[in-house]
Structure formats: C-alpha cells, structure tokens
Amino acid sequence: MSENTEALVEQVRTRYARAATAVTTGTRNVDLLAEESIDASCCAPSERSFGASLYGDATAAGLPIEAIEASLGCGTPTAVAVLHEGERVLDLGSGGGLDVLLSARRVGPTGFAYGVDMTDEMLSLAEKNKAEAGAENVQFLKGTIEDVPLPDASVDVVISNCVINLSVDKPAVLAEMFRVLVPGGRIGVSDVVAENHLTMTQRAERGSYVGCIAGALSRSEYLDGLAEAGFTGASVEFTHEVADGMHAAIIRATKPASGSPATGR
C-alpha cells in the first residue's frame, strides 16, 4: 500500500471515529452532517441528501436513537435489497449498526445479519446499539471491506450504504462481495456514483475523498467492475443528485447460480 493510499485509509478511519464519538456525546444527525460538510468538504450539503432523514419514521421506529443519528449513508439498502425471512445478510461498512439492525428485523429469528467495519469507535457504538435493541441474530466483525472476515458462500445478500466509494481498492471489494455470496445470492447497495463524462479530476473538484465524492466510480466503471468480478444482471439507478454530475444510486447485481469464481482478483 502506497503512502498516499495509507493516508486516505487513515483519513476515512478518523472521520468515522470522530462521527461515532460525536453521536455518543449527543450530536444530532443533522448537526453531524453539517460538521462533516465543513470539516471534510463532505458531499452532504443537507440532511435531505444523506443521513437519517432518508429513513422514514416507521422504518427506524423502535431502534436506538444513536444508531439512527450515526447514519451518514446516501440511501436505504435494506429496502433496495428486499430482504426475506430466513436470509443471511452482510452489511459492508456497518458503522453504528442501523442497517444491520434493520436487516435483522426483516430476516427474522431464522435469519442473521452481519456487519463489518474497520473503526473501533463505530464497532463499540454498534455493540451498544445491538444490546439496546435486544437483537440476538446480529454479529459485528472488525475488518475491512476489501478483506471480509467471513468464509466463502456464507451469506445470501450483501448490502452497503455509501461506503464502497470510500475504498482505495474497489475491485477487491467487488470480488469480496462475490466470494462471500452463495450461488444465486445478490447485492443491494446504495452508493455515490458519477456520471460517465466526469473525469477523476472533475470528481475531486466536487468534493473530498472522505466526503464520498472524489473516490466515486462512474456508472460505466461500476457496471464494468461488477461484470469483471463475475456478477450478472447488474444495474446502477440514480436516485438523487448530491453534487454536480454526482448522484446517490442504487446498485443491484446477482451472483450466477453456477457460482463461477470471480475473475477480478
């Protein structure tokens, strides 16, 4: 890993550690987003584009307030993935645990929800929220989304909420999603995606890496990367604009039932 890459990883880790700490001391989601926008040139100009407001009151009802306030995502991947009773779900970059707890509720006692995060402070917050929610079909794991600490073919669904754009090795992330899915498994991801005409330089002009903008893939790059990893039926659907030519998006794809190995690693 180059020095520049290591520096980006540490910037991301520091940003989310700070967010977890802020929430535990009473910072509200709207204020957290405002602070991130100022401090990190964040791609979230308002709570309408990112964060807890994207979840309806009924969706998040009954969950710990700190899980809700810690949300910095750009969508609702639990709805995107259309989870079913008994399924095993993995959330990449699970943060304070909101999407994991929502997933656990949807898959029921016969299903299971995993969350993977690299930030100790977020993992601590997630464990606190798990205990407060009384969720028994949940496990939070420390690790990176480029090297998921789960065995091959161990989950039915992979979700993620505005995290893949923060990775410094996106082909590795896509290959890991493919690896941990059972044959016939699927992904339902919310992420920031650029319009195809924007160069990397133009994306960086619109916001920082840790602010979810500079590192975002274009639509065609996402589709090509998913195909290279082995996925089929991939789609990238823009939902709302977060910066000029940059959109929150829903990404869906399926691992073939034959389970042929990924070619991206």
Secondary structure by P-SEA (a helix, b strand, c coil): ccaaaaaaaaaaaaaaaaaaaaaaacccaaaaaaaaaaacccccccccccccccccccccccccaaaaaacccccccccccccccbbbbbbccccccaaaaaaaaaaccccbbbbbbccaaaaaaaaaaaaaaccccbbbbbccccccccccccccbbbbcccccccccaaaaaaaaaaaccccbbbbbbbbbbcccccaaaaaaaccccccccccccaaaaaaaaaaacccbbbbbbcccccccccbbbbbbbccccccccccc
